[in-house]
Amino acid sequence: MISREQRTPLSEWWWTVDRPLLAAMIVLMLTGVVLSLAASPSVATRIGLDPFHFFHRHVLFLIPSVIVMVGVSFMSPRQIRRSALIMFALSIALILATLWLGPEVKGAKRWITIIGVNIQASESAKPAFVVLAAWLFSESARKPEMPATSMALALLLGLVTLLVMEPDFGQTMLVLMVWGALFFIAGMRIIWVFGLAGTAAAGLFAAYMLVPHVAVRIQRFMDPASGDTFQVDTAMEAFSNGGWFGLGPGEGIAKRSLPDSHTDFVFAVGAEEFGIIMCLALVALFTFIVIRTLSRAYASEDMFSRFAASGLAIMFGVQAAINMAVNLHLIPAKGMTLPFISYGGSSMVSLAYGVGMMLALTRQRPRTEMESIGDANTAASYA
């Protein structure tokens, strides 16, 4: 048992970290292990691998993910800003390398192999981008004379340009939504709301007109008879077959034919084997994580911590919502993983980095003299 009287980094972390939030993350990771065991063996067998190939790799990637999550949660807000800047710079360099050297798969360059490990650099860029944008928005509120909002917009345009060049429109949409949410939290004017909404609509229309596979996905969603909808149809059948309580562990049928049953459609596999009750519990778990983080963020007196934790929570929740909505055929297919549930190495480690920053930013910290000065400056700027 860790005593409150001990003045060690571990004891200080344990008594300041949000333990219910940490417990929810651990439960989510363990749920991912169970669903990976349920969904991945059939995929591995179908492509000639050991039945537990993807399961073993899922657990293997989970180990560094837990280490990253816990390690990052020890950081101070200043250390988080610095690590985010370094991570963003490395991610941008890797995205550029991917565009130049990465293999083209289904008309996109999103992966690069380094020392035998496939890396999707856009995954690690997302949490770092959110933290940097939050820092710029907080600086804009503290020092209105700084062009911090313009710098945040330039940061957004730079990342979005690289994502569109891959192309990866799913990640692009997620980044735009989180940036817009941060801008709203920071107090943007109503004219910006209409401007951003119009720009997003124009961008979506341009993608529909100019990018063939985007047009195909949208047309397929609007009119299923216009193309192959095998994966979505199979996923919907899985929900129907599972009912409220599921067919039982290992008894699912959809995973035998779903090519992406261990990644994009693991939610449907879980629904078939464990039922809608499990799906609702998983939705409740994601909801708890997001709401808990937002409530802790708004209780923080440090503007940067408030913005950054809120942005990371929104990104986490929106990514989960997009994946589940695709499984339920509520939106066109996006290729977005379900956090800590879907198989994926770089995605899982990057999510752990983002979650670690959420835990660090929501820790209970005593007010420092510099924070008091910052609050005084903020109050003076609004006066």
C-alpha angles and dihedrals in degrees: 000000000000112000123219088224093064112096100205129125089248095051092045090050094048095051095044103039118093099254097189089054091047091049091050090053092051091049089050092051092049089049088054090055091052094047092045089055089050099045109031108058094069091051092049092048092048092057095043101260132126107286092241096043096111093038093054091048091048090056090042091055090045092064097062089038092060090045091051093046095050094039094051091046088067091063126107120232090258092052090048091055091050094047091048091053091051093044092049092050091049091046093051090050090050092048090053090048090049092052089051104036107014121110118253112242119182090343096308137097107212106132135064126184118227120177090342094308122115110226128193101199094193088069093061092042093061102067092039090050092051092052093047092047090049090051092051092048091049090050090050090055093047097042111026091182091067117091089229095134091053089049090051089051091050089050090052094048092048094053094041091051091056092046091051090049091058085040108236109151094169093061089041091057091047093050092048093049094049093045090050091049091051091049089051092049089049089058108261120186121256092248088064090055092060092040094053093043091051092047092050091049091049091049092051092049091049091051090050092051099040108030113065099202092050090052090048093052094048093046091047090051093048095042114022090189090065095075150343112320097164098129096047093044091049091049091052090050089052091057090049094047094048097054117177100322105024135233093278135263112314093006098101120124103192095066090063091070106021108103092202099037092127095047124023097014104037088113090063092048089052090050092053096048102033102024138232089298089068091047091053091048090051091049089049090051093052090045092051092051093050097043093043091052093046092049092049091045093054090049089059117099092204109091095207093052090047095051097040096047091046092050093048091048092049092049091049093049097043092050090052091046092051093052094048092045091054090051089052092046092241094128134018117279112281107174092235120154124232105242112261090345104074120070115257135120106209091036093054095046091046091050089050089053091052093045090048089056090049090054092046095049094048095051117119107254129176115246112262128209091251091053090052090051090048091052090049091052091048092051090048092051091055094045 
